[in-house]
């Protein structure tokens, strides 16, 4: 009986080590793969939870409603944003989910890719209003690192 228990114990140990090794190899493959930007973009604008998980916080931003042009603004903070040294930063707690704008005839959309950075510019066809997104690859995953909502 002792030999049978020993054999079963060795067999289970080998199985556990093999399973752990396979799991680590599978995990490394997914980490090493660079996320496809187009797939990321579709999910970013269709899944609010995913969107929030892919925003660097605090998020550097520009917003004409808060700081216009060269206007000097005192440092301040609230639940949605803070301003420090005349720079605006958005907090995740105050983030409003953004839906897809691609395919909407009211806007012109352009993309510019430079290495591991993608700039997306969305401009209203009816006014001088535009939003800009700056996405950056962080550990092979796309993250929003800058957002602007401005009058141009």
Residue pairs with C-beta under 8 A, 6 or more apart in sequence:
31 139
31 140
32 140
33 140
34 137
34 140
35 137
35 140
35 141
35 142
37 113
37 118
37 135
37 142
40 54
40 135
40 141
40 142
41 120
41 142
42 100
43 50
44 50
44 51
44 54
44 142
44 144
45 51
45 98
45 99
45 100
45 101
45 102
46 99
46 100
48 97
51 97
51 98
52 92
52 95
52 97
54 141
54 142
54 143
54 144
55 92
55 95
55 143
55 144
56 138
56 143
56 144
56 145
57 90
57 91
57 92
58 82
58 89
58 90
58 91
59 89
59 90
59 91
59 92
59 95
59 144
59 145
59 146
59 147
60 87
60 88
60 89
60 145
60 146
60 147
61 81
61 88
61 89
61 90
61 146
61 147
61 148
61 149
62 88
62 132
62 147
62 148
62 149
62 150
63 88
63 148
63 149
63 150
64 149
64 150
64 151
65 149
66 73
66 81
66 83
66 88
67 73
67 83
67 86
67 88
68 151
72 86
73 83
73 86
74 83
75 82
75 83
75 84
75 85
76 82
76 83
77 83
78 94
79 91
79 93
79 94
80 90
80 91
80 93
80 94
81 88
81 89
81 90
81 91
81 94
82 88
82 89
82 91
83 89
90 147
101 107
101 109
101 122
102 109
105 125
106 124
106 125
106 126
107 122
107 123
107 124
107 125
108 122
108 123
108 125
109 120
109 121
109 122
109 123
110 120
110 121
111 118
111 119
111 120
111 121
112 118
112 119
112 121
113 119
116 136
116 137
117 134
117 135
117 136
117 137
118 134
118 135
118 136
118 142
119 132
119 133
119 134
119 135
120 132
120 133
120 134
120 135
121 130
121 131
121 132
121 133
122 130
122 131
122 132
122 133
123 129
123 130
123 152
124 130
128 151
128 152
129 149
129 150
129 151
129 152
130 148
130 150
130 151
130 152
131 147
131 148
131 149
131 150
132 146
132 147
132 148
132 150
133 144
133 146
133 147
134 144
134 145
134 146
134 147
135 142
135 143
135 144
135 145
136 142
136 143
136 145
137 143
